[in-house]
Amino acid sequence: MVRQSAFVFIKPHAVTPSCESLVSDSLKSKGISVSTSGTISSDVIDSSKLIDQHYYAIASKATLLKPSELNVPAEKFQEKFGVSWVSVLAKGQAYNAADACKHFGVDAEGLDKLWGAAKKDGKLVKFGGGFYCGLVKDIYVFNGFFMSMRSRFTEPGKCIKYYVVEWDSKQLSWESFRGEVLGPTDPADAPADSLRGQIMAKWKSLGLATEPNTGDNGVHASASPFEALAEKMNWLGVKCQEDAFGKAMLDAGIPKKTIEAWSVDPQVTYGAKSMPIKKSIFDTLEDTDADYCLSLCMMVNGASAAPAASPSGSSGSCPVPYPHYTVGAGGVLLGFLLGALLLSK
């Protein structure tokens, strides 16, 4: 049996006393305990760029990085817009979403309308997951849609209500936690007794201004034990060594710098050399229980700690390296067993 911990928050549009009571009571009824809770105001979310870090893959192109810092596929850019990426940069015609707002003198909703018009006119191109560019009037804008998403969290007077929750894996798997306790992204498809399902059904009596949808779906919850760690590090400033799962990763030989790098959901490559698998780290670990999640982290990191006889003959342990791309089924099994052992300490 492994203790699981997730980061849950009520989104700003649903932060009402009635909704807070519903979430607290529902978690308790499912055997999920709340170890800590609190609120984070919109001004802190804005100034500390907490929502930008939360949606890093999207926000990095919209607010955190300048266009010159992005890895823009030059051929695809020219194919779509008929001009070279180098010339656009040289002329200062490329803007991230935040700077585009300043350029046009509009707020988030104003840019969203301009972005929508560009989309309708077929002037958008997708370079990859969460990576878009649009010809908006006379400039090229990256991820212009994000400012509207961001404003829902940074609007003055708004906040999130967060909960750090815990439960035993024997009683509830992570997959069931997300699918049955939280509910799917579209609240219209959520089980009636899930958090999103209940908020969808009772939104008026709970004091929400509008009916929930796939964006404003009431509640967020971590998709894996590692994502929970990343979210606690971001939103609460928790150090990885202070968190049980983070400590288990460190004990497993995964460097702190790797944990921090993974917290923004980069693409990782693992598996057999002849058949490598490339996915984002969050997608790789999604819906896994803590012990299996840790073993996968060990595999992706390319090293595992295994019991071995020390040179003196006494019992001990030493790192057993698994070169990148070459970890096979034996490595996964060994990692799983060691992951469970580390988490049971």
C-alpha positions in Angstrom: 0.0 0.0 0.0 1.4 3.4 -1.0 0.3 6.8 0.2 -0.6 9.1 -2.7 -0.6 13.0 -2.6 -2.2 15.4 -5.1 -2.6 19.1 -5.6 -6.2 20.2 -6.1 -7.6 23.6 -6.7 -11.0 25.2 -7.3 -10.7 27.5 -10.4 -11.4 31.2 -9.9 -14.8 31.1 -11.6 -16.0 28.5 -9.1 -14.5 29.9 -5.8 -17.7 30.4 -3.7 -18.4 29.3 -0.1 -20.9 26.7 -1.3 -18.5 25.2 -3.8 -15.7 25.1 -1.3 -18.0 23.1 1.1 -19.0 20.7 -1.7 -15.4 20.0 -2.6 -14.3 19.5 1.0 -17.3 17.2 1.8 -16.9 15.2 -1.4 -13.2 14.6 -0.8 -13.9 13.5 2.8 -16.7 11.1 1.7 -14.3 9.4 -0.7 -11.7 8.7 2.0 -9.4 11.5 0.9 -7.8 13.6 3.6 -6.8 17.2 3.3 -3.4 17.8 4.8 -3.4 21.5 4.0 -5.5 24.1 2.2 -5.6 27.8 1.5 -6.1 30.5 -1.1 -3.8 32.2 -3.6 -4.9 35.7 -4.8 -4.9 36.8 -8.4 -2.3 39.5 -7.8 0.2 36.8 -6.5 -0.7 34.5 -9.4 0.0 37.4 -11.8 3.2 38.8 -10.3 4.8 35.4 -9.6 3.6 34.0 -13.0 2.2 30.9 -11.3 -0.3 30.2 -14.0 2.4 30.7 -16.6 4.5 28.1 -15.0 1.4 25.8 -14.6 0.7 25.9 -18.3 4.4 26.2 -19.2 4.3 24.5 -22.6 1.8 27.1 -23.8 2.8 30.1 -21.7 6.5 29.8 -22.6 5.6 30.9 -26.1 3.0 33.5 -25.0 4.6 35.3 -22.0 7.8 33.9 -20.7 10.0 33.8 -23.8 10.6 36.3 -26.7 10.1 35.0 -30.3 13.9 35.1 -30.9 14.2 32.5 -28.1 11.8 30.0 -29.7 12.7 27.1 -31.9 10.5 28.1 -34.8 10.4 25.6 -37.8 11.6 28.1 -40.4 10.4 26.0 -43.4 6.9 25.5 -42.0 6.8 29.2 -41.2 7.7 30.3 -44.7 5.4 27.6 -46.2 2.4 29.1 -44.3 3.1 32.8 -44.5 5.2 33.2 -47.6 8.0 35.1 -45.8 11.2 33.9 -44.1 11.3 33.6 -40.4 14.7 35.3 -40.4 13.4 38.4 -42.2 10.4 38.6 -39.8 12.7 38.6 -36.8 15.0 41.1 -38.4 12.1 43.5 -39.0 10.8 43.1 -35.5 7.5 41.8 -36.7 7.3 38.8 -34.3 5.6 39.2 -30.8 4.7 36.9 -28.0 1.1 37.3 -26.8 1.9 39.6 -23.9 3.8 42.0 -26.1 1.1 41.8 -28.8 -1.4 43.2 -26.2 0.9 46.2 -25.7 1.5 46.6 -29.4 -2.3 46.8 -30.2 -3.2 48.5 -26.9 -5.7 45.9 -26.0 -6.4 43.6 -23.1 -6.6 39.8 -23.0 -10.1 39.7 -24.4 -9.2 42.2 -27.1 -6.3 40.0 -28.3 -8.5 37.0 -28.2 -10.9 38.6 -30.6 -8.0 39.5 -33.0 -6.7 36.0 -32.7 -10.1 34.6 -33.4 -10.4 36.7 -36.6 -6.9 35.5 -37.7 -8.1 31.9 -37.1 -11.3 32.5 -39.1 -9.2 33.9 -42.0 -6.9 30.8 -42.0 -3.9 32.8 -40.8 -2.8 30.4 -38.1 -0.2 27.6 -38.2 0.4 24.9 -35.6 4.1 24.0 -35.1 3.5 21.4 -32.4 1.6 20.7 -29.2 0.7 24.1 -27.6 2.8 26.0 -30.2 0.9 28.2 -32.6 1.7 31.3 -34.6 -0.8 33.7 -36.3 -0.6 36.6 -38.6 -2.6 39.1 -36.6 -3.0 42.3 -38.7 0.6 43.3 -39.4 2.5 41.2 -36.9 3.2 37.5 -36.2 1.9 36.5 -32.8 2.7 33.3 -30.8 0.0 31.6 -28.7 -2.3 34.6 -28.8 -5.1 32.6 -27.2 -3.3 32.2 -23.9 -3.9 35.7 -22.6 -7.6 35.1 -22.3 -6.9 31.8 -20.4 -4.5 33.6 -18.2 -6.9 36.5 -17.4 -9.3 34.1 -15.7 -6.7 33.6 -13.0 -5.3 37.1 -12.8 -8.4 39.2 -12.9 -8.4 41.5 -9.8 -10.3 40.1 -6.9 -10.1 36.5 -8.0 -8.3 33.6 -6.4 -7.9 29.9 -6.3 -8.8 27.7 -3.3 -6.2 24.9 -3.1 -6.1 21.6 -1.2 -3.1 19.2 -0.8 -4.8 15.8 -0.5 -3.7 12.3 0.5 -5.1 8.8 0.2 -4.0 5.1 0.1 -3.4 3.6 -3.3 -5.0 0.3 -2.1 -8.3 2.1 -1.6 -8.2 4.4 -4.7 -6.0 4.3 -7.8 -4.8 7.5 -9.4 -6.8 6.7 -12.5 -9.9 6.4 -10.4 -9.1 9.5 -8.5 -9.1 11.5 -11.7 -11.8 9.7 -13.5 -14.3 9.1 -10.7 -13.5 11.7 -8.0 -12.5 14.6 -10.2 -14.3 13.7 -13.4 -13.2 14.2 -17.1 -12.3 17.6 -18.6 -15.7 18.1 -20.1 -18.0 18.4 -17.1 -21.0 17.4 -19.2 -19.5 13.9 -19.4 -18.5 13.7 -15.8 -20.0 11.1 -13.4 -22.9 12.6 -11.4 -21.1 12.1 -8.0 -17.7 13.4 -9.3 -16.6 17.0 -8.3 -17.0 18.3 -11.9 -20.3 16.4 -12.3 -21.7 17.9 -9.1 -20.5 21.4 -10.0 -22.0 21.1 -13.4 -25.4 20.0 -12.1 -25.6 22.5 -9.2 -23.7 25.5 -10.7 -26.6 28.0 -10.1 -27.2 27.0 -6.5 -23.4 27.0 -5.9 -23.3 30.7 -6.9 -21.4 30.4 -10.2 -22.0 33.1 -12.7 -22.1 30.9 -15.8 -22.5 27.2 -16.6 -19.2 25.2 -16.5 -17.5 24.2 -19.7 -14.2 22.4 -20.7 -12.1 25.4 -19.8 -14.0 26.6 -16.7 -14.8 23.1 -15.4 -14.7 23.9 -11.7 -11.7 22.0 -10.3 -8.2 21.0 -11.3 -6.3 18.0 -9.9 -2.8 16.6 -10.6 -2.6 14.0 -13.3 0.1 12.0 -11.6 2.3 11.9 -8.4 5.1 13.6 -10.3 2.8 16.3 -11.6 1.5 16.8 -8.1 5.1 17.4 -6.9 5.7 19.9 -9.8 2.5 21.7 -8.9 3.3 21.9 -5.2 6.8 23.2 -6.1 5.2 25.9 -8.4 2.1 27.0 -6.5 3.3 26.5 -2.9 7.1 26.9 -3.2 7.6 23.4 -1.8 11.2 22.1 -2.1 11.4 18.7 -3.8 13.3 17.2 -0.8 10.5 18.3 1.5 7.9 16.3 -0.4 7.5 12.6 0.2 7.5 11.7 -3.5 10.2 14.2 -4.3 12.4 12.7 -1.5 11.8 9.3 -3.0 13.0 10.5 -6.4 16.1 11.9 -4.9 16.7 8.7 -2.9 16.3 6.8 -6.2 19.2 8.7 -7.7 17.3 11.2 -9.8 19.1 14.5 -9.6 17.4 17.6 -8.3 18.2 19.5 -11.6 16.4 16.7 -13.5 13.3 17.0 -11.3 13.3 20.7 -11.8 13.7 20.4 -15.6 10.9 17.8 -15.8 8.6 20.1 -13.9 7.9 22.1 -17.0 6.9 19.0 -19.0 9.6 18.5 -21.6 9.7 15.8 -24.2 11.7 12.7 -23.0 12.9 9.7 -25.0 13.2 6.2 -23.6 12.8 2.5 -24.5 14.7 0.3 -26.8 17.3 1.9 -29.1 15.6 0.4 -32.2 12.2 1.5 -31.1 12.5 4.7 -29.0 9.5 6.3 -27.4 9.3 10.1 -27.3 6.6 11.7 -25.2 6.2 14.5 -22.7 7.1 13.5 -19.2 3.6 14.4 -17.9 2.0 12.2 -20.5 4.4 9.4 -19.8 3.5 9.3 -16.1 -0.2 10.2 -16.3 -2.6 8.2 -14.1 0.1 6.1 -12.5 0.1 5.2 -8.8 3.1 6.5 -6.8 5.2 3.3 -6.8 4.8 2.7 -10.6 5.3 6.4 -11.3 8.6 6.4 -9.4 9.8 3.3 -11.3 9.0 5.0 -14.6 10.9 8.1 -13.5 13.9 5.9 -12.7 13.7 4.3 -16.1 13.4 7.6 -18.0 16.2 9.1 -16.0 18.3 6.1 -17.2 19.6 4.9 -13.9 18.3 2.7 -11.1 19.5 1.7 -7.6 19.7 -2.0 -7.1 20.9 -4.2 -4.1 24.4 -5.6 -4.7 27.2 -7.1 -2.8 29.8 -4.5 -1.8 33.5 -5.2 -2.6 34.1 -6.2 1.0 31.3 -8.8 0.7 28.9 -7.0 3.0 25.4 -6.3 1.9 24.9 -2.9 0.4 23.5 -1.0 -2.7 25.1 0.7 -5.7 23.7 2.4 -8.7 23.2 0.3 -11.8 23.2 2.4 -14.9 20.8 1.9 -17.7 22.0 3.9 -20.8 19.5 6.3 -22.3 17.2 4.6 -24.9 18.2 1.1 -23.8 16.1 0.3 -20.7 14.1 -2.8 -21.3 11.5 -4.8 -19.5 13.9 -6.0 -16.8 14.8 -2.4 -16.0 11.2 -1.5 -15.7 10.5 -4.4 -13.3 13.6 -3.7 -11.2 12.6 0.0 -11.1 9.1 -0.9 -10.1 10.3 -3.1 -7.2 12.8 -0.5 -6.1 10.3 2.3 -6.4 7.8 0.5 -4.2 10.6 -0.2 -1.7 11.7 3.5 -1.6 8.1 4.7 -1.1 7.4 2.3 1.7 10.3 3.6 3.8 
